[in-house]
Amino acid sequence: MSKKVACELCEREGLPTTKHHVIPRKVHKNKWFRKNFSREAMNETIDLCKNCHRQIHLFFSHKDLARKYHSVELLLEEERVKNYVEWIRKRG
């Protein structure tokens, strides 16, 4: 299930990664999300190291992730994520 590729958030290499649904599966049945996002968008994933994956779920609710932060670019624009990524990159 986890493979070693670069994390798409912190870009650290050689760490086990997990798939993160950019629109979390917990909101897939919600009518608003089904109306506003295609099936492809709902199933889109990015590879994140376990540290980054855990941290973004600590920062944001599932609904906020789905509505406001449904791409790597949108996540990296958020100040808390930017600060976290800078910090974790220094840790190796």
PyRosetta script that sets phi, psi and omega in degrees:
from pyrosetta import init, pose_from_sequence

init()
pose = pose_from_sequence("MSKKVACELCEREGLPTTKHHVIPRKVHKNKWFRKNFSREAMNETIDLCKNCHRQIHLFFSHKDLARKYHSVELLLEEERVKNYVEWIRKRG")
pose.set_psi(1, -44.1)
pose.set_omega(1, 177.6)
pose.set_phi(2, -97.5)
pose.set_psi(2, 141.5)
pose.set_omega(2, 179.2)
pose.set_phi(3, -129.5)
pose.set_psi(3, 166.1)
pose.set_omega(3, -177.0)
pose.set_phi(4, -103.2)
pose.set_psi(4, 97.7)
pose.set_omega(4, 172.8)
pose.set_phi(5, -135.0)
pose.set_psi(5, 170.6)
pose.set_omega(5, 179.5)
pose.set_phi(6, -67.8)
pose.set_psi(6, 138.5)
pose.set_omega(6, 174.3)
pose.set_phi(7, -66.0)
pose.set_psi(7, 132.6)
pose.set_omega(7, -178.5)
pose.set_phi(8, -75.8)
pose.set_psi(8, -8.3)
pose.set_omega(8, 178.2)
pose.set_phi(9, -99.8)
pose.set_psi(9, -57.7)
pose.set_omega(9, -177.1)
pose.set_phi(10, -92.6)
pose.set_psi(10, -12.3)
pose.set_omega(10, 177.7)
pose.set_phi(11, 65.8)
pose.set_psi(11, 13.8)
pose.set_omega(11, 175.5)
pose.set_phi(12, -72.9)
pose.set_psi(12, 141.7)
pose.set_omega(12, -175.7)
pose.set_phi(13, -106.3)
pose.set_psi(13, 158.5)
pose.set_omega(13, 173.5)
pose.set_phi(14, 80.2)
pose.set_psi(14, 6.5)
pose.set_omega(14, 178.7)
pose.set_phi(15, -99.4)
pose.set_psi(15, 149.0)
pose.set_omega(15, 173.6)
pose.set_phi(16, -61.1)
pose.set_psi(16, 139.0)
pose.set_omega(16, 178.5)
pose.set_phi(17, -120.2)
pose.set_psi(17, 161.2)
pose.set_omega(17, 175.3)
pose.set_phi(18, -126.3)
pose.set_psi(18, 158.0)
pose.set_omega(18, 176.8)
pose.set_phi(19, -82.0)
pose.set_psi(19, 129.7)
pose.set_omega(19, 175.5)
pose.set_phi(20, -113.6)
pose.set_psi(20, 120.8)
pose.set_omega(20, 174.7)
pose.set_phi(21, -72.8)
pose.set_psi(21, 121.0)
pose.set_omega(21, -178.4)
pose.set_phi(22, -64.3)
pose.set_psi(22, -26.6)
pose.set_omega(22, 168.4)
pose.set_phi(23, -113.5)
pose.set_psi(23, 101.4)
pose.set_omega(23, -173.2)
pose.set_phi(24, -52.0)
pose.set_psi(24, 140.9)
pose.set_omega(24, -177.3)
pose.set_phi(25, -59.3)
pose.set_psi(25, -25.3)
pose.set_omega(25, -179.1)
pose.set_phi(26, -63.7)
pose.set_psi(26, -19.4)
pose.set_omega(26, -179.7)
pose.set_phi(27, -105.5)
pose.set_psi(27, 1.3)
pose.set_omega(27, -175.7)
pose.set_phi(28, -60.6)
pose.set_psi(28, -28.9)
pose.set_omega(28, -179.2)
pose.set_phi(29, -85.0)
pose.set_psi(29, -11.4)
pose.set_omega(29, -179.7)
pose.set_phi(30, -67.0)
pose.set_psi(30, 129.6)
pose.set_omega(30, -176.1)
pose.set_phi(31, -59.2)
pose.set_psi(31, -38.9)
pose.set_omega(31, -178.2)
pose.set_phi(32, -59.7)
pose.set_psi(32, -43.3)
pose.set_omega(32, -178.8)
pose.set_phi(33, -70.6)
pose.set_psi(33, -40.4)
pose.set_omega(33, 178.1)
pose.set_phi(34, -64.0)
pose.set_psi(34, -33.1)
pose.set_omega(34, 179.6)
pose.set_phi(35, -74.8)
pose.set_psi(35, -35.9)
pose.set_omega(35, -171.7)
pose.set_phi(36, -97.8)
pose.set_psi(36, -10.3)
pose.set_omega(36, -179.4)
pose.set_phi(37, -132.2)
pose.set_psi(37, 141.4)
pose.set_omega(37, 177.4)
pose.set_phi(38, -71.6)
pose.set_psi(38, 165.9)
pose.set_omega(38, 176.4)
pose.set_phi(39, -60.4)
pose.set_psi(39, -40.0)
pose.set_omega(39, 178.7)
pose.set_phi(40, -61.6)
pose.set_psi(40, -44.6)
pose.set_omega(40, 179.4)
pose.set_phi(41, -64.1)
pose.set_psi(41, -38.4)
pose.set_omega(41, -179.4)
pose.set_phi(42, -66.6)
pose.set_psi(42, -27.2)
pose.set_omega(42, -177.8)
pose.set_phi(43, -98.9)
pose.set_psi(43, 1.2)
pose.set_omega(43, -179.7)
pose.set_phi(44, -67.4)
pose.set_psi(44, 137.2)
pose.set_omega(44, 178.6)
pose.set_phi(45, -129.1)
pose.set_psi(45, 159.5)
pose.set_omega(45, 172.0)
pose.set_phi(46, -129.1)
pose.set_psi(46, 153.8)
pose.set_omega(46, 178.7)
pose.set_phi(47, -89.7)
pose.set_psi(47, 122.3)
pose.set_omega(47, 178.6)
pose.set_phi(48, -126.9)
pose.set_psi(48, 143.0)
pose.set_omega(48, 172.2)
pose.set_phi(49, -66.9)
pose.set_psi(49, 160.4)
pose.set_omega(49, -176.3)
pose.set_phi(50, -60.7)
pose.set_psi(50, -36.0)
pose.set_omega(50, 179.8)
pose.set_phi(51, -64.6)
pose.set_psi(51, -48.2)
pose.set_omega(51, -179.8)
pose.set_phi(52, -65.6)
pose.set_psi(52, -41.1)
pose.set_omega(52, -179.8)
pose.set_phi(53, -60.0)
pose.set_psi(53, -48.0)
pose.set_omega(53, 179.6)
pose.set_phi(54, -61.8)
pose.set_psi(54, -43.3)
pose.set_omega(54, -175.6)
pose.set_phi(55, -65.3)
pose.set_psi(55, -42.4)
pose.set_omega(55, -178.8)
pose.set_phi(56, -67.4)
pose.set_psi(56, -30.1)
pose.set_omega(56, 176.3)
pose.set_phi(57, -74.4)
pose.set_psi(57, -22.2)
pose.set_omega(57, 173.0)
pose.set_phi(58, -76.9)
pose.set_psi(58, -34.2)
pose.set_omega(58, -179.2)
pose.set_phi(59, -73.7)
pose.set_psi(59, -38.0)
pose.set_omega(59, -168.1)
pose.set_phi(60, -129.7)
pose.set_psi(60, 148.8)
pose.set_omega(60, 171.2)
pose.set_phi(61, -74.5)
pose.set_psi(61, 165.4)
pose.set_omega(61, 177.7)
pose.set_phi(62, -60.4)
pose.set_psi(62, -41.3)
pose.set_omega(62, -179.5)
pose.set_phi(63, -65.3)
pose.set_psi(63, -41.7)
pose.set_omega(63, 178.1)
pose.set_phi(64, -64.4)
pose.set_psi(64, -42.4)
pose.set_omega(64, 176.9)
pose.set_phi(65, -57.6)
pose.set_psi(65, -45.6)
pose.set_omega(65, -176.7)
pose.set_phi(66, -69.0)
pose.set_psi(66, -41.9)
pose.set_omega(66, -176.0)
pose.set_phi(67, -80.9)
pose.set_psi(67, -38.6)
pose.set_omega(67, -169.9)
pose.set_phi(68, -113.0)
pose.set_psi(68, -25.0)
pose.set_omega(68, -170.2)
pose.set_phi(69, -129.7)
pose.set_psi(69, 49.8)
pose.set_omega(69, -174.7)
pose.set_phi(70, -94.2)
pose.set_psi(70, 32.2)
pose.set_omega(70, 171.7)
pose.set_phi(71, -159.6)
pose.set_psi(71, 161.8)
pose.set_omega(71, 177.0)
pose.set_phi(72, -60.4)
pose.set_psi(72, -42.0)
pose.set_omega(72, -178.5)
pose.set_phi(73, -61.0)
pose.set_psi(73, -44.8)
pose.set_omega(73, 179.6)
pose.set_phi(74, -66.3)
pose.set_psi(74, -38.5)
pose.set_omega(74, 176.7)
pose.set_phi(75, -61.7)
pose.set_psi(75, -44.8)
pose.set_omega(75, -176.6)
pose.set_phi(76, -71.3)
pose.set_psi(76, -15.4)
pose.set_omega(76, 176.2)
pose.set_phi(77, -78.0)
pose.set_psi(77, -19.6)
pose.set_omega(77, -177.9)
pose.set_phi(78, -79.9)
pose.set_psi(78, 131.2)
pose.set_omega(78, -172.8)
pose.set_phi(79, -57.7)
pose.set_psi(79, -43.9)
pose.set_omega(79, -179.5)
pose.set_phi(80, -62.9)
pose.set_psi(80, -39.8)
pose.set_omega(80, 179.6)
pose.set_phi(81, -69.0)
pose.set_psi(81, -44.2)
pose.set_omega(81, 177.7)
pose.set_phi(82, -55.5)
pose.set_psi(82, -48.2)
pose.set_omega(82, 179.8)
pose.set_phi(83, -63.6)
pose.set_psi(83, -41.9)
pose.set_omega(83, 179.1)
pose.set_phi(84, -63.5)
pose.set_psi(84, -45.3)
pose.set_omega(84, -178.6)
pose.set_phi(85, -62.3)
pose.set_psi(85, -42.6)
pose.set_omega(85, 176.4)
pose.set_phi(86, -59.3)
pose.set_psi(86, -43.0)
pose.set_omega(86, -179.1)
pose.set_phi(87, -65.9)
pose.set_psi(87, -48.3)
pose.set_omega(87, -175.4)
pose.set_phi(88, -69.3)
pose.set_psi(88, -31.3)
pose.set_omega(88, 177.5)
pose.set_phi(89, -61.8)
pose.set_psi(89, -35.7)
pose.set_omega(89, 179.5)
pose.set_phi(90, -69.0)
pose.set_psi(90, -21.6)
pose.set_omega(90, -179.0)
pose.set_phi(91, -81.6)
pose.set_psi(91, -12.4)
pose.set_omega(91, 177.5)
pose.set_phi(92, 91.7)
pose.dump_pdb("model.pdb")
